Amino acid sequence: MRTNMARTLYVTVLATIYTLIFGTIVLVLALTRPRSTWIDQAIRQWARLVVAAAGIDITTENAAVLDRHPHFILIANHTSYFDIPCLQAVVMQPLRFLAKKSLFVIPIFGWALQASGFVPIDRKDRRTAVRSFDRAAAQLRVGKSVVVFPEEGRSKTPEMKPFKRGAFLLALKAGIPIIPVAIRGTYEVLPAGRLSIRPGPVTLIFGEPVLTSGMSVRQKDELAATTRGMIEGMLRG
């Protein structure tokens, strides 16, 4: 227990330092050179440093599938705060998240998120949630890829919660592929409700793309069921 708490304190201190440094870099670049590729390089480097500090060893399966499409929507299961940095650390394409609104009020970190195109979402307010998905669509139009956790928050168990429809409507309206992602291991590192970090392996398994071109928005439930089934299958191994 003491070892885990020491690790947690160590990660917290380092993550704060990394966030101040790279958050400032991203903020300045986003305000002065909004199209610079250095923005995504800085975000990726921040994620890799945070993941390394936590003692996470990431492996990927079928990651080459990402290279088949210039941009896409990643749909993933969500059990830990480390899901986001793990994905940011390995995906080479410009990647933006729909993230809970409260993150955007954190000095430096939240400002950098806002300036670089991450999308705040308040799922309790349907009107603002709809606007958030419109903003996500705008990121797709400028060539960014978007990550959505359709469970709307971290699951407190390894089992997935029900999927909401917003991500699938977004994919259907944009006509771009969904790439399902199964994240294994982050629940053991830091599950919802636990404060101590336990270093360990994490595996990101990328599924085959689900093409949405030509599908109707009326097929959103079918699309959600297909994507969920793929993630469940990959989690089971």
GUMI-384238 format. One record per residue (C-alpha): x, y, z; residue in three letters. Coordinates in Angstrom, 2 decimals. Layout:
<atoms>
<atom><xx>X</xx><yy>Y</yy><zz>Z</zz><aa>ALA</aa></atom>
...
</atoms>
This chain:
<atoms>
<atom><xx>0.00</xx><yy>0.00</yy><zz>0.00</zz><aa>MET</aa></atom>
<atom><xx>2.79</xx><yy>2.46</yy><zz>0.91</zz><aa>ARG</aa></atom>
<atom><xx>4.51</xx><yy>1.68</yy><zz>-2.37</zz><aa>THR</aa></atom>
<atom><xx>1.33</xx><yy>2.43</yy><zz>-4.33</zz><aa>ASN</aa></atom>
<atom><xx>0.75</xx><yy>5.68</yy><zz>-2.45</zz><aa>MET</aa></atom>
<atom><xx>4.35</xx><yy>6.73</yy><zz>-3.03</zz><aa>ALA</aa></atom>
<atom><xx>3.91</xx><yy>5.99</yy><zz>-6.73</zz><aa>ARG</aa></atom>
<atom><xx>0.68</xx><yy>8.00</yy><zz>-6.75</zz><aa>THR</aa></atom>
<atom><xx>2.38</xx><yy>11.01</yy><zz>-5.15</zz><aa>LEU</aa></atom>
<atom><xx>5.28</xx><yy>10.69</yy><zz>-7.58</zz><aa>TYR</aa></atom>
<atom><xx>2.95</xx><yy>10.54</yy><zz>-10.59</zz><aa>VAL</aa></atom>
<atom><xx>0.86</xx><yy>13.45</yy><zz>-9.31</zz><aa>THR</aa></atom>
<atom><xx>3.90</xx><yy>15.69</yy><zz>-8.92</zz><aa>VAL</aa></atom>
<atom><xx>5.37</xx><yy>14.76</yy><zz>-12.28</zz><aa>LEU</aa></atom>
<atom><xx>2.02</xx><yy>15.00</yy><zz>-14.07</zz><aa>ALA</aa></atom>
<atom><xx>1.52</xx><yy>18.48</yy><zz>-12.64</zz><aa>THR</aa></atom>
<atom><xx>4.94</xx><yy>19.59</yy><zz>-13.83</zz><aa>ILE</aa></atom>
<atom><xx>4.45</xx><yy>18.04</yy><zz>-17.27</zz><aa>TYR</aa></atom>
<atom><xx>1.02</xx><yy>19.63</yy><zz>-17.58</zz><aa>THR</aa></atom>
<atom><xx>2.32</xx><yy>23.08</yy><zz>-16.69</zz><aa>LEU</aa></atom>
<atom><xx>5.15</xx><yy>22.79</yy><zz>-19.22</zz><aa>ILE</aa></atom>
<atom><xx>3.36</xx><yy>21.16</yy><zz>-22.12</zz><aa>PHE</aa></atom>
<atom><xx>0.04</xx><yy>22.88</yy><zz>-21.41</zz><aa>GLY</aa></atom>
<atom><xx>1.79</xx><yy>26.22</yy><zz>-21.75</zz><aa>THR</aa></atom>
<atom><xx>3.50</xx><yy>25.12</yy><zz>-24.96</zz><aa>ILE</aa></atom>
<atom><xx>0.22</xx><yy>23.91</yy><zz>-26.47</zz><aa>VAL</aa></atom>
<atom><xx>-1.62</xx><yy>27.05</yy><zz>-25.38</zz><aa>LEU</aa></atom>
<atom><xx>0.97</xx><yy>29.39</yy><zz>-26.91</zz><aa>VAL</aa></atom>
<atom><xx>1.14</xx><yy>27.39</yy><zz>-30.14</zz><aa>LEU</aa></atom>
<atom><xx>-2.64</xx><yy>27.12</yy><zz>-30.44</zz><aa>ALA</aa></atom>
<atom><xx>-3.00</xx><yy>30.88</yy><zz>-30.07</zz><aa>LEU</aa></atom>
<atom><xx>-0.12</xx><yy>31.85</yy><zz>-32.36</zz><aa>THR</aa></atom>
<atom><xx>0.27</xx><yy>28.94</yy><zz>-34.81</zz><aa>ARG</aa></atom>
<atom><xx>-3.02</xx><yy>27.03</yy><zz>-34.69</zz><aa>PRO</aa></atom>
<atom><xx>-2.13</xx><yy>24.78</yy><zz>-37.64</zz><aa>ARG</aa></atom>
<atom><xx>1.30</xx><yy>23.81</yy><zz>-36.34</zz><aa>SER</aa></atom>
<atom><xx>2.03</xx><yy>20.08</yy><zz>-36.12</zz><aa>THR</aa></atom>
<atom><xx>4.02</xx><yy>20.86</yy><zz>-32.98</zz><aa>TRP</aa></atom>
<atom><xx>0.72</xx><yy>21.08</yy><zz>-31.09</zz><aa>ILE</aa></atom>
<atom><xx>0.02</xx><yy>17.40</yy><zz>-31.57</zz><aa>ASP</aa></atom>
<atom><xx>3.64</xx><yy>16.48</yy><zz>-30.95</zz><aa>GLN</aa></atom>
<atom><xx>3.52</xx><yy>18.33</yy><zz>-27.62</zz><aa>ALA</aa></atom>
<atom><xx>0.26</xx><yy>16.63</yy><zz>-26.63</zz><aa>ILE</aa></atom>
<atom><xx>1.69</xx><yy>13.23</yy><zz>-27.53</zz><aa>ARG</aa></atom>
<atom><xx>4.90</xx><yy>13.86</yy><zz>-25.58</zz><aa>GLN</aa></atom>
<atom><xx>2.90</xx><yy>14.95</yy><zz>-22.50</zz><aa>TRP</aa></atom>
<atom><xx>0.87</xx><yy>11.73</yy><zz>-22.68</zz><aa>ALA</aa></atom>
<atom><xx>3.95</xx><yy>9.54</yy><zz>-23.03</zz><aa>ARG</aa></atom>
<atom><xx>5.63</xx><yy>11.15</yy><zz>-20.04</zz><aa>LEU</aa></atom>
<atom><xx>2.55</xx><yy>10.76</yy><zz>-17.85</zz><aa>VAL</aa></atom>
<atom><xx>2.14</xx><yy>7.13</yy><zz>-18.91</zz><aa>VAL</aa></atom>
<atom><xx>5.83</xx><yy>6.42</yy><zz>-18.21</zz><aa>ALA</aa></atom>
<atom><xx>5.65</xx><yy>8.08</yy><zz>-14.80</zz><aa>ALA</aa></atom>
<atom><xx>2.73</xx><yy>5.81</yy><zz>-13.88</zz><aa>ALA</aa></atom>
<atom><xx>4.76</xx><yy>2.74</yy><zz>-14.78</zz><aa>GLY</aa></atom>
<atom><xx>2.44</xx><yy>1.75</yy><zz>-17.62</zz><aa>ILE</aa></atom>
<atom><xx>3.83</xx><yy>-0.46</yy><zz>-20.36</zz><aa>ASP</aa></atom>
<atom><xx>1.63</xx><yy>-0.03</yy><zz>-23.45</zz><aa>ILE</aa></atom>
<atom><xx>1.34</xx><yy>-2.60</yy><zz>-26.18</zz><aa>THR</aa></atom>
<atom><xx>-0.90</xx><yy>-2.33</yy><zz>-29.22</zz><aa>THR</aa></atom>
<atom><xx>-2.63</xx><yy>-4.80</yy><zz>-31.46</zz><aa>GLU</aa></atom>
<atom><xx>-3.70</xx><yy>-4.09</yy><zz>-35.05</zz><aa>ASN</aa></atom>
<atom><xx>-2.63</xx><yy>-0.43</yy><zz>-34.78</zz><aa>ALA</aa></atom>
<atom><xx>-1.77</xx><yy>-0.43</yy><zz>-38.50</zz><aa>ALA</aa></atom>
<atom><xx>-5.49</xx><yy>-0.16</yy><zz>-39.18</zz><aa>VAL</aa></atom>
<atom><xx>-5.26</xx><yy>3.51</yy><zz>-38.23</zz><aa>LEU</aa></atom>
<atom><xx>-3.10</xx><yy>4.22</yy><zz>-41.27</zz><aa>ASP</aa></atom>
<atom><xx>-5.84</xx><yy>3.20</yy><zz>-43.70</zz><aa>ARG</aa></atom>
<atom><xx>-7.92</xx><yy>6.33</yy><zz>-43.09</zz><aa>HIS</aa></atom>
<atom><xx>-6.88</xx><yy>10.00</yy><zz>-42.86</zz><aa>PRO</aa></atom>
<atom><xx>-9.29</xx><yy>10.56</yy><zz>-39.99</zz><aa>HIS</aa></atom>
<atom><xx>-11.87</xx><yy>8.60</yy><zz>-38.05</zz><aa>PHE</aa></atom>
<atom><xx>-13.89</xx><yy>8.33</yy><zz>-34.85</zz><aa>ILE</aa></atom>
<atom><xx>-12.39</xx><yy>6.11</yy><zz>-32.18</zz><aa>LEU</aa></atom>
<atom><xx>-14.99</xx><yy>4.46</yy><zz>-29.95</zz><aa>ILE</aa></atom>
<atom><xx>-13.53</xx><yy>2.98</yy><zz>-26.77</zz><aa>ALA</aa></atom>
<atom><xx>-14.50</xx><yy>1.50</yy><zz>-23.44</zz><aa>ASN</aa></atom>
<atom><xx>-13.74</xx><yy>3.73</yy><zz>-20.46</zz><aa>HIS</aa></atom>
<atom><xx>-12.72</xx><yy>2.60</yy><zz>-16.97</zz><aa>THR</aa></atom>
<atom><xx>-9.84</xx><yy>4.90</yy><zz>-15.97</zz><aa>SER</aa></atom>
<atom><xx>-8.40</xx><yy>8.40</yy><zz>-16.18</zz><aa>TYR</aa></atom>
<atom><xx>-5.43</xx><yy>6.77</yy><zz>-17.91</zz><aa>PHE</aa></atom>
<atom><xx>-7.49</xx><yy>5.78</yy><zz>-20.96</zz><aa>ASP</aa></atom>
<atom><xx>-6.96</xx><yy>9.21</yy><zz>-22.49</zz><aa>ILE</aa></atom>
<atom><xx>-3.17</xx><yy>9.55</yy><zz>-22.12</zz><aa>PRO</aa></atom>
<atom><xx>-2.69</xx><yy>5.93</yy><zz>-23.23</zz><aa>CYS</aa></atom>
<atom><xx>-4.55</xx><yy>6.62</yy><zz>-26.48</zz><aa>LEU</aa></atom>
<atom><xx>-2.82</xx><yy>9.97</yy><zz>-26.98</zz><aa>GLN</aa></atom>
<atom><xx>0.55</xx><yy>8.33</yy><zz>-26.46</zz><aa>ALA</aa></atom>
<atom><xx>0.23</xx><yy>5.81</yy><zz>-29.31</zz><aa>VAL</aa></atom>
<atom><xx>-2.12</xx><yy>7.29</yy><zz>-31.95</zz><aa>VAL</aa></atom>
<atom><xx>-0.04</xx><yy>9.29</yy><zz>-34.42</zz><aa>MET</aa></atom>
<atom><xx>-2.92</xx><yy>11.09</yy><zz>-36.14</zz><aa>GLN</aa></atom>
<atom><xx>-4.12</xx><yy>14.43</yy><zz>-34.72</zz><aa>PRO</aa></atom>
<atom><xx>-6.55</xx><yy>13.33</yy><zz>-32.02</zz><aa>LEU</aa></atom>
<atom><xx>-9.18</xx><yy>15.25</yy><zz>-30.08</zz><aa>ARG</aa></atom>
<atom><xx>-11.49</xx><yy>14.13</yy><zz>-27.28</zz><aa>PHE</aa></atom>
<atom><xx>-14.92</xx><yy>14.99</yy><zz>-26.05</zz><aa>LEU</aa></atom>
<atom><xx>-14.06</xx><yy>15.64</yy><zz>-22.40</zz><aa>ALA</aa></atom>
<atom><xx>-16.16</xx><yy>16.55</yy><zz>-19.41</zz><aa>LYS</aa></atom>
<atom><xx>-16.73</xx><yy>20.27</yy><zz>-19.04</zz><aa>LYS</aa></atom>
<atom><xx>-15.13</xx><yy>20.54</yy><zz>-15.59</zz><aa>SER</aa></atom>
<atom><xx>-11.66</xx><yy>19.84</yy><zz>-17.05</zz><aa>LEU</aa></atom>
<atom><xx>-11.75</xx><yy>23.04</yy><zz>-19.06</zz><aa>PHE</aa></atom>
<atom><xx>-11.76</xx><yy>25.31</yy><zz>-16.01</zz><aa>VAL</aa></atom>
<atom><xx>-8.37</xx><yy>24.01</yy><zz>-14.77</zz><aa>ILE</aa></atom>
<atom><xx>-5.74</xx><yy>26.74</yy><zz>-15.26</zz><aa>PRO</aa></atom>
<atom><xx>-3.25</xx><yy>26.07</yy><zz>-18.07</zz><aa>ILE</aa></atom>
<atom><xx>-4.51</xx><yy>22.51</yy><zz>-18.68</zz><aa>PHE</aa></atom>
<atom><xx>-8.10</xx><yy>23.51</yy><zz>-19.42</zz><aa>GLY</aa></atom>
<atom><xx>-7.06</xx><yy>26.56</yy><zz>-21.39</zz><aa>TRP</aa></atom>
<atom><xx>-4.78</xx><yy>24.41</yy><zz>-23.54</zz><aa>ALA</aa></atom>
<atom><xx>-7.60</xx><yy>21.92</yy><zz>-24.13</zz><aa>LEU</aa></atom>
<atom><xx>-9.93</xx><yy>24.70</yy><zz>-25.25</zz><aa>GLN</aa></atom>
<atom><xx>-7.40</xx><yy>26.45</yy><zz>-27.47</zz><aa>ALA</aa></atom>
<atom><xx>-6.25</xx><yy>23.26</yy><zz>-29.23</zz><aa>SER</aa></atom>
<atom><xx>-9.71</xx><yy>22.04</yy><zz>-30.21</zz><aa>GLY</aa></atom>
<atom><xx>-10.71</xx><yy>19.56</yy><zz>-27.50</zz><aa>PHE</aa></atom>
<atom><xx>-14.46</xx><yy>19.61</yy><zz>-27.00</zz><aa>VAL</aa></atom>
<atom><xx>-16.13</xx><yy>20.20</yy><zz>-23.61</zz><aa>PRO</aa></atom>
<atom><xx>-19.35</xx><yy>18.31</yy><zz>-23.04</zz><aa>ILE</aa></atom>
<atom><xx>-21.97</xx><yy>18.50</yy><zz>-20.30</zz><aa>ASP</aa></atom>
<atom><xx>-24.02</xx><yy>15.38</yy><zz>-20.82</zz><aa>ARG</aa></atom>
<atom><xx>-26.58</xx><yy>16.48</yy><zz>-18.23</zz><aa>LYS</aa></atom>
<atom><xx>-27.61</xx><yy>19.36</yy><zz>-20.48</zz><aa>ASP</aa></atom>
<atom><xx>-28.96</xx><yy>18.00</yy><zz>-23.75</zz><aa>ARG</aa></atom>
<atom><xx>-28.77</xx><yy>21.32</yy><zz>-25.61</zz><aa>ARG</aa></atom>
<atom><xx>-25.11</xx><yy>21.91</yy><zz>-24.82</zz><aa>THR</aa></atom>
<atom><xx>-24.33</xx><yy>18.24</yy><zz>-25.51</zz><aa>ALA</aa></atom>
<atom><xx>-25.75</xx><yy>18.61</yy><zz>-29.02</zz><aa>VAL</aa></atom>
<atom><xx>-23.57</xx><yy>21.68</yy><zz>-29.57</zz><aa>ARG</aa></atom>
<atom><xx>-20.56</xx><yy>19.71</yy><zz>-28.37</zz><aa>SER</aa></atom>
<atom><xx>-21.12</xx><yy>17.06</yy><zz>-31.02</zz><aa>PHE</aa></atom>
<atom><xx>-21.43</xx><yy>19.85</yy><zz>-33.60</zz><aa>ASP</aa></atom>
<atom><xx>-18.01</xx><yy>21.10</yy><zz>-32.48</zz><aa>ARG</aa></atom>
<atom><xx>-16.64</xx><yy>17.58</yy><zz>-32.75</zz><aa>ALA</aa></atom>
<atom><xx>-17.96</xx><yy>17.46</yy><zz>-36.30</zz><aa>ALA</aa></atom>
<atom><xx>-16.05</xx><yy>20.67</yy><zz>-37.01</zz><aa>ALA</aa></atom>
<atom><xx>-12.83</xx><yy>19.00</yy><zz>-35.83</zz><aa>GLN</aa></atom>
<atom><xx>-13.50</xx><yy>16.12</yy><zz>-38.21</zz><aa>LEU</aa></atom>
<atom><xx>-14.01</xx><yy>18.54</yy><zz>-41.10</zz><aa>ARG</aa></atom>
<atom><xx>-10.55</xx><yy>20.04</yy><zz>-40.57</zz><aa>VAL</aa></atom>
<atom><xx>-8.92</xx><yy>16.62</yy><zz>-40.60</zz><aa>GLY</aa></atom>
<atom><xx>-8.72</xx><yy>15.76</yy><zz>-36.90</zz><aa>LYS</aa></atom>
<atom><xx>-9.78</xx><yy>12.38</yy><zz>-35.54</zz><aa>SER</aa></atom>
<atom><xx>-12.09</xx><yy>12.28</yy><zz>-32.53</zz><aa>VAL</aa></atom>
<atom><xx>-12.31</xx><yy>9.92</yy><zz>-29.57</zz><aa>VAL</aa></atom>
<atom><xx>-15.65</xx><yy>9.33</yy><zz>-27.88</zz><aa>VAL</aa></atom>
<atom><xx>-16.40</xx><yy>7.20</yy><zz>-24.84</zz><aa>PHE</aa></atom>
<atom><xx>-20.07</xx><yy>6.38</yy><zz>-25.46</zz><aa>PRO</aa></atom>
<atom><xx>-20.61</xx><yy>5.10</yy><zz>-21.93</zz><aa>GLU</aa></atom>
<atom><xx>-20.69</xx><yy>8.74</yy><zz>-20.79</zz><aa>GLU</aa></atom>
<atom><xx>-18.22</xx><yy>8.44</yy><zz>-17.96</zz><aa>GLY</aa></atom>
<atom><xx>-15.96</xx><yy>5.80</yy><zz>-16.48</zz><aa>ARG</aa></atom>
<atom><xx>-17.41</xx><yy>2.41</yy><zz>-15.66</zz><aa>SER</aa></atom>
<atom><xx>-16.85</xx><yy>1.39</yy><zz>-12.04</zz><aa>LYS</aa></atom>
<atom><xx>-16.42</xx><yy>-2.23</yy><zz>-13.09</zz><aa>THR</aa></atom>
<atom><xx>-14.57</xx><yy>-3.88</yy><zz>-15.99</zz><aa>PRO</aa></atom>
<atom><xx>-17.96</xx><yy>-4.34</yy><zz>-17.67</zz><aa>GLU</aa></atom>
<atom><xx>-19.11</xx><yy>-1.65</yy><zz>-20.08</zz><aa>MET</aa></atom>
<atom><xx>-22.07</xx><yy>0.54</yy><zz>-19.28</zz><aa>LYS</aa></atom>
<atom><xx>-24.81</xx><yy>1.10</yy><zz>-21.91</zz><aa>PRO</aa></atom>
<atom><xx>-23.77</xx><yy>3.10</yy><zz>-24.95</zz><aa>PHE</aa></atom>
<atom><xx>-25.36</xx><yy>6.45</yy><zz>-25.76</zz><aa>LYS</aa></atom>
<atom><xx>-26.18</xx><yy>7.36</yy><zz>-29.35</zz><aa>ARG</aa></atom>
<atom><xx>-24.42</xx><yy>10.68</yy><zz>-29.86</zz><aa>GLY</aa></atom>
<atom><xx>-21.13</xx><yy>9.29</yy><zz>-31.15</zz><aa>ALA</aa></atom>
<atom><xx>-22.88</xx><yy>7.12</yy><zz>-33.69</zz><aa>PHE</aa></atom>
<atom><xx>-25.05</xx><yy>9.95</yy><zz>-34.97</zz><aa>LEU</aa></atom>
<atom><xx>-21.86</xx><yy>11.97</yy><zz>-35.36</zz><aa>LEU</aa></atom>
<atom><xx>-20.23</xx><yy>9.20</yy><zz>-37.39</zz><aa>ALA</aa></atom>
<atom><xx>-23.28</xx><yy>8.73</yy><zz>-39.60</zz><aa>LEU</aa></atom>
<atom><xx>-23.70</xx><yy>12.44</yy><zz>-40.29</zz><aa>LYS</aa></atom>
<atom><xx>-20.00</xx><yy>12.85</yy><zz>-41.06</zz><aa>ALA</aa></atom>
<atom><xx>-19.86</xx><yy>9.66</yy><zz>-43.12</zz><aa>GLY</aa></atom>
<atom><xx>-16.47</xx><yy>8.67</yy><zz>-41.74</zz><aa>ILE</aa></atom>
<atom><xx>-15.42</xx><yy>5.29</yy><zz>-40.33</zz><aa>PRO</aa></atom>
<atom><xx>-15.60</xx><yy>4.22</yy><zz>-36.71</zz><aa>ILE</aa></atom>
<atom><xx>-12.62</xx><yy>2.35</yy><zz>-35.34</zz><aa>ILE</aa></atom>
<atom><xx>-13.51</xx><yy>0.38</yy><zz>-32.20</zz><aa>PRO</aa></atom>
<atom><xx>-10.85</xx><yy>0.26</yy><zz>-29.50</zz><aa>VAL</aa></atom>
<atom><xx>-10.68</xx><yy>-2.15</yy><zz>-26.57</zz><aa>ALA</aa></atom>
<atom><xx>-8.60</xx><yy>-0.82</yy><zz>-23.67</zz><aa>ILE</aa></atom>
<atom><xx>-7.36</xx><yy>-3.55</yy><zz>-21.34</zz><aa>ARG</aa></atom>
<atom><xx>-5.34</xx><yy>-2.92</yy><zz>-18.18</zz><aa>GLY</aa></atom>
<atom><xx>-6.14</xx><yy>0.67</yy><zz>-17.20</zz><aa>THR</aa></atom>
<atom><xx>-8.82</xx><yy>-0.57</yy><zz>-14.80</zz><aa>TYR</aa></atom>
<atom><xx>-6.10</xx><yy>-2.37</yy><zz>-12.84</zz><aa>GLU</aa></atom>
<atom><xx>-3.84</xx><yy>0.71</yy><zz>-12.91</zz><aa>VAL</aa></atom>
<atom><xx>-6.42</xx><yy>3.20</yy><zz>-11.64</zz><aa>LEU</aa></atom>
<atom><xx>-10.12</xx><yy>2.28</yy><zz>-11.61</zz><aa>PRO</aa></atom>
<atom><xx>-12.87</xx><yy>4.77</yy><zz>-10.83</zz><aa>ALA</aa></atom>
<atom><xx>-13.14</xx><yy>5.28</yy><zz>-7.07</zz><aa>GLY</aa></atom>
<atom><xx>-9.54</xx><yy>4.36</yy><zz>-6.19</zz><aa>ARG</aa></atom>
<atom><xx>-6.87</xx><yy>6.93</yy><zz>-5.43</zz><aa>LEU</aa></atom>
<atom><xx>-3.69</xx><yy>4.83</yy><zz>-5.60</zz><aa>SER</aa></atom>
<atom><xx>-1.95</xx><yy>3.98</yy><zz>-8.86</zz><aa>ILE</aa></atom>
<atom><xx>-0.67</xx><yy>0.46</yy><zz>-9.52</zz><aa>ARG</aa></atom>
<atom><xx>1.84</xx><yy>0.20</yy><zz>-12.37</zz><aa>PRO</aa></atom>
<atom><xx>1.12</xx><yy>-2.47</yy><zz>-14.93</zz><aa>GLY</aa></atom>
<atom><xx>0.66</xx><yy>-3.39</yy><zz>-18.58</zz><aa>PRO</aa></atom>
<atom><xx>-2.00</xx><yy>-1.84</yy><zz>-20.80</zz><aa>VAL</aa></atom>
<atom><xx>-3.07</xx><yy>-3.20</yy><zz>-24.16</zz><aa>THR</aa></atom>
<atom><xx>-4.87</xx><yy>-1.15</yy><zz>-26.80</zz><aa>LEU</aa></atom>
<atom><xx>-6.60</xx><yy>-3.37</yy><zz>-29.35</zz><aa>ILE</aa></atom>
<atom><xx>-7.80</xx><yy>-1.63</yy><zz>-32.52</zz><aa>PHE</aa></atom>
<atom><xx>-10.65</xx><yy>-3.28</yy><zz>-34.39</zz><aa>GLY</aa></atom>
<atom><xx>-11.38</xx><yy>-3.25</yy><zz>-38.09</zz><aa>GLU</aa></atom>
<atom><xx>-13.06</xx><yy>-0.05</yy><zz>-39.30</zz><aa>PRO</aa></atom>
<atom><xx>-16.84</xx><yy>0.10</yy><zz>-39.36</zz><aa>VAL</aa></atom>
<atom><xx>-17.68</xx><yy>2.05</yy><zz>-42.52</zz><aa>LEU</aa></atom>
<atom><xx>-20.59</xx><yy>4.45</yy><zz>-42.20</zz><aa>THR</aa></atom>
<atom><xx>-20.71</xx><yy>5.92</yy><zz>-45.70</zz><aa>SER</aa></atom>
<atom><xx>-24.11</xx><yy>5.22</yy><zz>-47.24</zz><aa>GLY</aa></atom>
<atom><xx>-25.76</xx><yy>4.38</yy><zz>-43.92</zz><aa>MET</aa></atom>
<atom><xx>-28.81</xx><yy>6.27</yy><zz>-42.68</zz><aa>SER</aa></atom>
<atom><xx>-29.03</xx><yy>7.99</yy><zz>-39.30</zz><aa>VAL</aa></atom>
<atom><xx>-31.91</xx><yy>5.63</yy><zz>-38.62</zz><aa>ARG</aa></atom>
<atom><xx>-29.31</xx><yy>2.88</yy><zz>-38.36</zz><aa>GLN</aa></atom>
<atom><xx>-27.64</xx><yy>4.44</yy><zz>-35.32</zz><aa>LYS</aa></atom>
<atom><xx>-28.79</xx><yy>1.69</yy><zz>-32.96</zz><aa>ASP</aa></atom>
<atom><xx>-27.52</xx><yy>-0.98</yy><zz>-35.34</zz><aa>GLU</aa></atom>
<atom><xx>-24.20</xx><yy>0.84</yy><zz>-35.60</zz><aa>LEU</aa></atom>
<atom><xx>-23.92</xx><yy>1.14</yy><zz>-31.81</zz><aa>ALA</aa></atom>
<atom><xx>-24.70</xx><yy>-2.56</yy><zz>-31.32</zz><aa>ALA</aa></atom>
<atom><xx>-22.13</xx><yy>-3.60</yy><zz>-33.93</zz><aa>THR</aa></atom>
<atom><xx>-19.41</xx><yy>-1.42</yy><zz>-32.42</zz><aa>THR</aa></atom>
<atom><xx>-20.17</xx><yy>-2.53</yy><zz>-28.87</zz><aa>ARG</aa></atom>
<atom><xx>-20.09</xx><yy>-6.18</yy><zz>-29.91</zz><aa>GLY</aa></atom>
<atom><xx>-16.67</xx><yy>-5.72</yy><zz>-31.48</zz><aa>MET</aa></atom>
<atom><xx>-15.24</xx><yy>-4.07</yy><zz>-28.37</zz><aa>ILE</aa></atom>
<atom><xx>-16.70</xx><yy>-6.77</yy><zz>-26.12</zz><aa>GLU</aa></atom>
<atom><xx>-15.15</xx><yy>-9.44</yy><zz>-28.30</zz><aa>GLY</aa></atom>
<atom><xx>-11.73</xx><yy>-7.80</yy><zz>-28.19</zz><aa>MET</aa></atom>
<atom><xx>-11.91</xx><yy>-7.38</yy><zz>-24.40</zz><aa>LEU</aa></atom>
<atom><xx>-12.62</xx><yy>-11.06</yy><zz>-24.01</zz><aa>ARG</aa></atom>
<atom><xx>-9.65</xx><yy>-11.85</yy><zz>-26.22</zz><aa>GLY</aa></atom>
</atoms>
